[in-house]
Amino acid sequence: MIKNQLMNSLKKEGRTQLTEVEAKILLKEIGIPVVRTKLAYNKKEAISISKEIGFPIVMKIVSPDITHKSDVGGVKLDLRNYTQVDKAYTEMMSTIKSKFPQARIEGVSIQRMAPPGVEVIIGMTKDPQFGSLLMFGLGGILVELMKDVSFRIVPVGKKDAREMIEKLKGFPLLKGYRGREPVDTPFLEEMIVRVSEFIEKSPELQELDINPILAYGKGAIAVDARILLEPFS
């Protein structure tokens, strides 16, 4: 399922982790809505792409050596004009080069700031005994703090997906806790099934994290993604 052109490029470069931009391109192709994201190789391109996408925007470092971008100053939120983009780019590069001087920096991703929603995660990992396991849970920082997640062995059907969602302790949050608008759980079920189908067709996948996905009263959208492949033989 991973495109031949992309696989050849990864082999040539000797890397098994896709960039955020590459991961989002793949997810979009399988029908997962993603925030429009473009890669900028320098500050001039970052400013130009920001103008093209429209403010407010989010800027994130793109490096195969940096996984948790927000922990090291690699994420700048709610940038509303060219001056802020210029300043944020300079600050980010200075911080990253200071903390990770050996990190390979490919550029920065520029994406439109998505409206707030309920953060959820769809993930995948491989178990030596059971094979590919699909995960769904509360996303963002809550996935590490609350660990409110459920698992199923791939393949996952619509009924399985519904059970994964309803099994969460935080399910009332998705149903409209304390007068909040309930999120579109049937849409989330469809996303889970589509990711399961993608995993089935992609045996080279080792890990996958779509986090966070912002869930709304109608629909949902992925704002960040990470895909790791098995080592090349």
MIFI-949125 format. One record per residue: x, y negated, z negated of N, C-alpha, C in turn. Coordinates in steps of 0.05 Angstrom, whole numbers, padded with zeros to 5 digits, always signed. Example, Ala and Ser with C-alpha at 12.3 -4.5 7.8 and 13.67 -1.06 7.14 Angstrom:
REM MIFI-949125
+00264+00114-00156+00246+00090-00156+00264+00066-00156 +00257+00045-00142+00273+00021-00143+00258-00001-00157 
***
This chain:
REM MIFI-949125
+00016+00024+00000+00000+00000+00000+00017-00025+00000 +00040-00024-00013+00059-00047-00013+00068-00049+00016 +00065-00073+00027+00071-00078+00056+00100-00071+00062 +00104-00058+00086+00131-00050+00094+00151-00073+00095 +00142-00096+00105+00160-00119+00107+00170-00127+00080 +00151-00128+00060+00159-00135+00033+00177-00114+00021 +00171-00089+00025+00188-00067+00014+00216-00069+00025 +00218-00073+00051+00245-00075+00063+00261-00099+00052 +00247-00121+00047+00259-00145+00035+00269-00139+00007 +00252-00126-00009+00260-00119-00036+00284-00100-00037 +00284-00080-00020+00307-00062-00019+00333-00076-00011 +00330-00094+00008+00354-00108+00018+00365-00126-00004 +00347-00138-00020+00356-00156-00042+00363-00141-00067 +00357-00115-00068+00363-00099-00092+00346-00105-00116 +00321-00113-00112+00304-00119-00135+00278-00103-00133 +00267-00097-00156+00242-00082-00158+00219-00098-00169 +00224-00123-00177+00203-00140-00188+00195-00160-00167 +00169-00162-00161+00159-00182-00143+00158-00209-00156 +00161-00230-00141+00157-00256-00152+00127-00260-00156 +00120-00280-00172+00092-00287-00176+00077-00292-00150 +00090-00306-00132+00078-00313-00106+00073-00287-00090 +00092-00269-00089+00089-00244-00075+00067-00227-00087 +00066-00226-00114+00046-00210-00127+00018-00220-00121 +00015-00247-00121-00011-00258-00115-00020-00254-00086 -00001-00254-00068-00008-00248-00040-00019-00220-00037 -00007-00200-00051-00017-00173-00050-00044-00170-00063 -00048-00183-00086-00074-00182-00100-00096-00194-00083 -00090-00216-00070-00110-00229-00052-00118-00211-00030 -00099-00195-00019-00105-00177+00003-00123-00154-00005 -00123-00147-00031-00141-00125-00040-00167-00136-00051 -00171-00162-00049-00197-00174-00056-00198-00185-00084 -00175-00189-00097-00174-00202-00124-00171-00232-00120 -00190-00248-00129-00188-00277-00126-00164-00287-00142 -00147-00303-00130-00124-00315-00143-00123-00345-00138 -00111-00359-00158-00107-00387-00154-00087-00392-00132 -00093-00410-00114-00075-00416-00092-00048-00424-00103 -00027-00411-00094+00000-00415-00104+00020-00415-00081 +00038-00435-00082+00059-00436-00062+00086-00439-00076 +00107-00429-00062+00134-00430-00073+00148-00455-00063 +00160-00470-00081+00176-00494-00074+00205-00488-00081 +00223-00493-00062+00251-00486-00065+00267-00509-00078 +00255-00533-00079+00269-00555-00091+00248-00576-00100 +00259-00598-00112+00241-00618-00122+00224-00632-00101 +00236-00637-00078+00222-00651-00056+00198-00634-00047 +00203-00607-00044+00181-00590-00036+00160-00588-00058 +00168-00588-00083+00149-00587-00105+00130-00610-00104 +00140-00634-00098+00124-00658-00097+00105-00656-00072 +00116-00647-00050+00101-00645-00025+00078-00625-00028 +00084-00601-00040+00063-00581-00043+00042-00590-00063 +00050-00604-00084+00031-00615-00103+00011-00633-00089 +00020-00649-00070+00003-00667-00055-00017-00650-00038 -00006-00629-00026-00022-00612-00009-00044-00597-00025 -00037-00586-00048-00056-00570-00064-00075-00588-00079 -00066-00611-00089-00083-00629-00103-00080-00627-00134 -00079-00650-00147-00076-00651-00176-00102-00645-00190 -00100-00636-00215-00077-00630-00231-00065-00603-00223 -00039-00600-00227-00025-00575-00219-00009-00563-00242 -00002-00538-00238+00015-00523-00257+00041-00516-00242 +00063-00520-00256+00089-00513-00245+00102-00491-00262 +00112-00469-00249+00124-00448-00263+00151-00439-00250 +00170-00433-00266+00196-00423-00255+00192-00397-00241 +00206-00392-00220+00206-00367-00205+00234-00355-00206 +00237-00334-00222+00263-00322-00226+00259-00292-00232 +00273-00274-00218+00271-00246-00225+00283-00239-00252 +00298-00257-00264+00311-00253-00289+00295-00264-00313 +00273-00277-00308+00257-00289-00329+00228-00279-00328 +00220-00263-00348+00194-00251-00348+00174-00269-00363 +00181-00276-00388+00163-00292-00405+00170-00322-00401 +00158-00333-00380+00165-00360-00371+00159-00382-00392 +00136-00379-00405+00127-00400-00423+00144-00401-00448 +00158-00379-00455+00174-00378-00479+00200-00393-00476 +00208-00400-00451+00234-00412-00446+00232-00439-00432 +00208-00451-00433+00205-00477-00420+00201-00475-00390 +00192-00451-00381+00189-00447-00353+00161-00452-00342 +00144-00465-00358+00116-00471-00349+00109-00499-00357 +00099-00514-00338+00090-00542-00343+00061-00544-00333 +00043-00551-00352+00015-00552-00347+00004-00580-00342 -00018-00581-00328-00034-00605-00325-00018-00629-00315 -00002-00625-00295+00013-00647-00283-00006-00662-00264 -00008-00689-00268-00029-00704-00254-00020-00724-00233 +00006-00727-00230+00016-00745-00209+00044-00738-00201 +00054-00751-00181+00081-00745-00170+00103-00750-00191 +00100-00771-00207+00120-00778-00227+00122-00755-00247 +00100-00744-00256+00100-00722-00275+00113-00697-00263 +00107-00692-00237+00119-00669-00224+00150-00672-00222 +00159-00696-00215+00187-00702-00213+00201-00697-00240 +00189-00709-00261+00201-00706-00288+00200-00677-00298 +00178-00663-00293+00175-00636-00302+00195-00617-00289 +00199-00622-00263+00218-00605-00248+00247-00609-00260 +00255-00634-00264+00281-00639-00275+00285-00627-00303 +00265-00630-00320+00266-00620-00347+00267-00589-00347 +00251-00577-00330+00250-00548-00329+00277-00536-00320 +00288-00547-00298+00314-00536-00288+00336-00540-00309 +00336-00563-00323+00356-00568-00343+00354-00548-00366 +00329-00543-00375+00325-00524-00397+00332-00496-00389 +00324-00487-00366+00329-00460-00357+00359-00455-00353 +00373-00474-00341+00401-00471-00336+00417-00471-00362 +00406-00485-00382+00420-00486-00408+00416-00460-00423 +00392-00449-00422+00386-00424-00437+00394-00399-00422 +00391-00400-00395+00398-00376-00379+00416-00384-00355 +00441-00391-00361+00458-00400-00339+00463-00380-00317 +00459-00354-00323+00464-00334-00303+00438-00326-00288 +00416-00337-00295+00390-00330-00283+00390-00339-00254 +00379-00321-00236+00375-00328-00208+00349-00343-00206 +00351-00368-00197+00327-00385-00194+00320-00387-00165 +00296-00378-00158+00288-00379-00130+00272-00404-00124 +00263-00417-00144+00248-00442-00141+00226-00444-00162 +00205-00458-00156+00182-00461-00174+00156-00455-00159 +00137-00443-00173+00111-00440-00161+00093-00463-00168 +00078-00472-00149+00060-00495-00153+00031-00484-00148 +00014-00488-00168-00014-00479-00165-00033-00499-00177 -00057-00499-00167-00078-00517-00178-00085-00508-00206 -00089-00527-00224-00097-00522-00251-00126-00512-00250 -00130-00487-00259-00157-00476-00258-00174-00485-00282 -00200-00487-00279-00217-00495-00301-00215-00474-00324 -00219-00482-00349-00217-00464-00371-00238-00442-00369 -00231-00418-00378-00250-00395-00379-00241-00376-00400 -00255-00354-00403-00247-00333-00422-00224-00317-00410 -00202-00316-00424-00178-00302-00414-00179-00272-00418 -00176-00257-00397-00175-00228-00398-00151-00218-00382 -00145-00193-00385-00122-00181-00372-00129-00154-00359 -00119-00149-00336-00119-00123-00324-00090-00114-00320 -00083-00091-00330-00055-00082-00328-00053-00053-00322 -00029-00044-00316-00024-00016-00309+00004-00009-00318 +00006+00016-00328+00032+00027-00335+00032+00057-00329 +00055+00069-00328+00057+00098-00322+00064+00113-00347 +00048+00134-00352+00054+00152-00374+00065+00178-00364 +00087+00188-00376+00100+00212-00366+00081+00236-00364 +00061+00237-00382+00043+00259-00383+00018+00255-00366 +00006+00231-00368-00020+00226-00355-00019+00211-00329 +00004+00200-00322+00007+00185-00298-00001+00156-00301 -00014+00144-00281-00021+00116-00282-00044+00111-00300 -00040+00092-00319-00061+00084-00338-00068+00055-00332 -00094+00051-00330-00105+00024-00325-00114+00012-00352 -00108-00014-00356-00115-00027-00381-00132-00051-00375 -00151-00056-00393-00167-00081-00393-00169-00091-00421 -00167-00118-00425-00170-00129-00452-00171-00159-00451 -00173-00170-00475-00171-00199-00478-00143-00208-00470 -00141-00229-00455-00115-00236-00443-00102-00261-00455 -00084-00273-00440-00068-00295-00450-00050-00285-00473 -00047-00302-00493-00030-00294-00516-00045-00275-00534 -00072-00273-00530-00088-00255-00547-00081-00225-00543 -00071-00219-00519-00065-00191-00514-00042-00181-00532 -00023-00198-00539-00001-00190-00557-00009-00194-00586 -00026-00215-00591-00034-00221-00618-00055-00202-00629 -00076-00197-00613-00099-00181-00622-00097-00152-00613 -00083-00147-00591-00081-00120-00579-00108-00108-00576 -00127-00124-00567-00155-00114-00562-00157-00105-00533 -00149-00080-00528-00148-00070-00501-00160-00042-00500 -00168-00033-00476-00177-00005-00472-00163+00006-00448 -00160+00033-00447-00145+00046-00426-00162+00068-00413 -00157+00073-00387-00168+00095-00373-00147+00106-00353 -00148+00132-00348-00131+00144-00328-00142+00138-00301 -00125+00129-00283-00132+00124-00255-00139+00150-00241 -00160+00152-00225-00177+00130-00215-00199+00122-00235 -00207+00097-00233-00228+00086-00250-00251+00077-00233 -00275+00087-00239-00299+00080-00225-00314+00058-00239 -00337+00050-00227-00353+00028-00238-00362+00034-00267 -00371+00058-00272-00381+00065-00299-00357+00064-00319 -00334+00074-00311-00310+00073-00328-00303+00044-00334 -00304+00027-00314-00297-00001-00317-00316-00015-00337 -00342-00008-00335-00361-00020-00353-00355-00012-00382 -00348+00014-00385-00342+00024-00412-00317+00011-00423 -00297+00006-00406-00272-00007-00415-00278-00035-00426 -00296-00049-00412-00303-00076-00421-00319-00075-00447 -00339-00058-00448-00357-00057-00471-00343-00046-00496 -00321-00032-00492-00307-00020-00515-00291-00040-00531 -00285-00063-00520-00269-00083-00533-00283-00093-00559 -00267-00098-00580-00278-00111-00604-00287-00139-00597 -00274-00152-00577-00282-00179-00570-00303-00180-00549 -00317-00158-00544-00338-00157-00524-00359-00179-00528 -00367-00185-00554-00386-00206-00558-00377-00233-00547 -00351-00237-00545-00341-00262-00533-00348-00263-00504 -00347-00240-00490-00353-00239-00462-00384-00242-00457 -00399-00234-00477-00428-00234-00475-00441-00261-00482 -00424-00280-00491-00434-00307-00497-00436-00312-00527 -00414-00309-00541-00413-00312-00570-00420-00340-00579 -00438-00342-00598-00447-00368-00610-00455-00388-00589 -00472-00379-00571-00484-00398-00552-00467-00404-00528 -00443-00393-00526-00426-00397-00502-00438-00382-00478 -00431-00391-00455-00441-00379-00431-00428-00351-00428 -00444-00330-00423-00433-00303-00419-00417-00303-00392 -00396-00286-00392-00380-00285-00368-00393-00264-00349 -00383-00264-00324-00394-00247-00303-00381-00219-00305 -00391-00202-00324-00379-00176-00328-00381-00158-00304 -00403-00158-00288-00403-00142-00263-00380-00149-00244 -00373-00175-00243-00350-00183-00226-00324-00172-00237 -00321-00172-00264-00297-00160-00276-00296-00130-00271 -00319-00117-00272-00319-00088-00266-00309-00083-00237 -00317-00099-00219-00308-00096-00191-00278-00101-00188 -00268-00121-00203-00239-00126-00202-00224-00102-00213 -00233-00090-00235-00220-00067-00246-00219-00044-00226 -00242-00039-00213-00243-00017-00193-00224-00023-00170 -00223-00047-00160-00205-00054-00138-00176-00051-00145 -00169-00058-00170-00141-00054-00179-00135-00024-00181 -00154-00009-00190-00151+00021-00192-00145+00032-00164 -00161+00024-00145-00157+00034-00117-00129+00026-00106 -00120+00002-00113-00094-00008-00105-00072+00010-00117 -00075+00017-00142-00056+00034-00156-00055+00061-00143 -00078+00073-00137-00079+00099-00125-00064+00100-00099 -00065+00078-00083-00053+00078-00057-00024+00068-00058 -00014+00062-00082+00013+00051-00085+00029+00067-00106 +00038+00091-00099+00053+00107-00119+00079+00094-00127 +00088+00074-00112+00114+00061-00119+00110+00041-00142 +00086+00036-00151+00081+00018-00173+00091+00030-00199 +00105+00014-00215+00113+00022-00242+00097+00008-00263 +00094-00019-00260+00079-00035-00279+00064-00057-00264 +00041-00065-00275+00026-00087-00263+00012-00102-00286 +00014-00128-00285-00001-00145-00305-00013-00168-00290 -00039-00170-00292-00053-00194-00282-00063-00209-00307 -00049-00229-00315-00054-00242-00341-00044-00271-00341 -00062-00290-00346-00090-00285-00352-00107-00285-00326 -00130-00272-00329-00152-00276-00310-00172-00293-00324 -00180-00315-00312-00200-00332-00324-00228-00324-00315 -00244-00315-00334-00271-00305-00328-00291-00327-00333 -00310-00330-00314-00330-00351-00316-00358-00339-00316 -00378-00357-00317-00406-00348-00316-00412-00335-00289 -00397-00344-00268-00399-00332-00242-00371-00329-00231 -00363-00304-00228-00336-00298-00217-00314-00299-00237 -00289-00296-00227-00265-00297-00244-00242-00302-00224 -00219-00311-00235-00196-00317-00218-00170-00311-00233 -00151-00298-00220-00125-00292-00231-00107-00316-00229 -00094-00324-00250-00076-00347-00249-00046-00339-00252 -00041-00314-00260-00013-00305-00261-00013-00275-00257 +00009-00265-00247+00011-00236-00241+00040-00227-00241 +00044-00202-00249+00071-00191-00249+00069-00162-00238 +00086-00155-00219+00086-00128-00208+00115-00117-00208 +00118-00094-00219+00145-00081-00220+00143-00054-00206 +00162-00048-00189+00162-00023-00174+00182-00003-00186 +00178+00022-00179+00197+00043-00187+00225+00037-00174 +00247+00045-00187+00273+00041-00175+00275+00054-00148 +00289+00042-00130+00292+00053-00103+00312+00076-00104 +00306+00098-00091+00324+00121-00091+00345+00118-00069 
***
